[in-house]
C-alpha cells in the first residue's frame, strides 16, 4: 500500500494510504463532475484532516510528487487529489523540479 502526504495552507502536513485510484466526485460549488481522482484516507495520528483553503497543495511521498489536492471529505478525513499528469493537462500547470 502506498502512503502519501499532503501539505495544506490551513492544516499543515498529513499522511495516509492511497485506497482508490479511480474516484469520481461532483464539485459542490460548480456542479462539475470529476473522474480519475485518487482517494487517500488521512491518518489523524500524522496531523490534521484537510480544511477549507488546503486545495491546490502538493501531494507527495519522500521526494516524489504525486498530485495536487483538489477535494476532501473532512468528516471522514478523506483526501481526493488529481494526479500530476492529469493536473498538467486539465489545469494547464507545469511541474518543475527545484534543484535547490
C-alpha positions in Angstrom: 0.0 0.0 0.0 1.4 3.4 -1.0 1.4 6.2 1.6 1.4 9.8 0.6 1.4 13.1 2.4 -0.3 16.4 1.6 0.6 19.8 2.7 -2.1 22.4 3.1 -2.0 26.1 3.9 -4.5 25.7 6.7 -3.8 22.2 8.2 -0.1 21.6 7.6 1.1 18.1 6.6 -1.0 15.0 7.0 -0.3 11.5 5.6 -2.2 8.3 4.8 -2.6 5.4 2.4 -3.9 5.5 -1.2 -7.1 3.4 -1.1 -8.6 4.0 -4.6 -7.1 5.3 -7.8 -10.2 5.9 -9.8 -12.7 8.1 -7.9 -15.4 10.4 -9.3 -16.9 13.3 -7.4 -19.1 16.3 -8.1 -17.8 19.8 -7.1 -20.4 21.2 -4.7 -19.7 24.8 -5.9 -19.8 24.3 -9.7 -21.7 21.0 -10.1 -18.9 19.8 -12.4 -18.2 16.0 -12.1 -14.5 15.0 -12.0 -13.3 11.4 -12.5 -9.8 9.9 -12.3 -9.1 11.3 -8.8 -7.1 9.4 -6.2 -8.6 8.8 -2.7 -6.4 8.8 0.4 -7.5 8.0 4.0 -5.7 10.6 6.0 -4.3 9.4 9.4 -5.1 11.9 12.1 -2.2 10.5 14.0 0.0 12.1 11.4 -1.6 15.6 11.6 -5.0 17.2 11.0 -7.7 16.4 8.5 -7.9 18.7 5.5 -9.5 22.1 5.9 -11.0 24.7 3.6 -8.2 26.5 1.9 -5.9 23.4 1.5 -6.9 22.8 -2.1 -4.0 23.2 -4.6 -1.4 21.9 -2.1 1.1 19.2 -3.1 0.6 15.5 -2.5 3.9 13.8 -2.2 6.0 11.0 -0.7 9.7 11.4 0.1 11.0 13.3 -3.0 8.2 12.3 -5.4 5.2 14.5 -6.4 2.0 12.5 -6.8 -0.5 15.3 -7.4 -2.5 18.3 -6.3 -5.1 18.3 -3.6 -8.5 19.0 -5.1 -11.1 17.9 -2.6 -11.8 16.4 0.8 -14.5 14.8 2.9 -13.4 16.4 6.1 -15.8 14.5 8.4 -14.1 11.2 7.3 -10.5 12.5 6.8 -10.6 11.6 3.1 -8.5 13.5 0.6 -9.0 13.5 -3.1 -6.2 14.5 -5.3 -5.6 15.0 -9.0 -2.5 13.0 -10.3 0.3 15.1 -11.7 -0.1 14.3 -15.4 -3.9 14.9 -15.3 -3.4 18.2 -13.4 -0.8 19.4 -16.1 -3.4 18.7 -18.8 -6.6 19.9 -17.1 -5.3 22.9 -15.2 -2.5 24.0 -17.6 0.2 23.8 -14.9 3.7 22.7 -15.1 5.5 20.6 -12.5 9.1 21.6 -12.2 12.0 20.4 -10.1 13.8 22.8 -7.8 17.4 21.6 -7.5 17.9 24.0 -4.6 
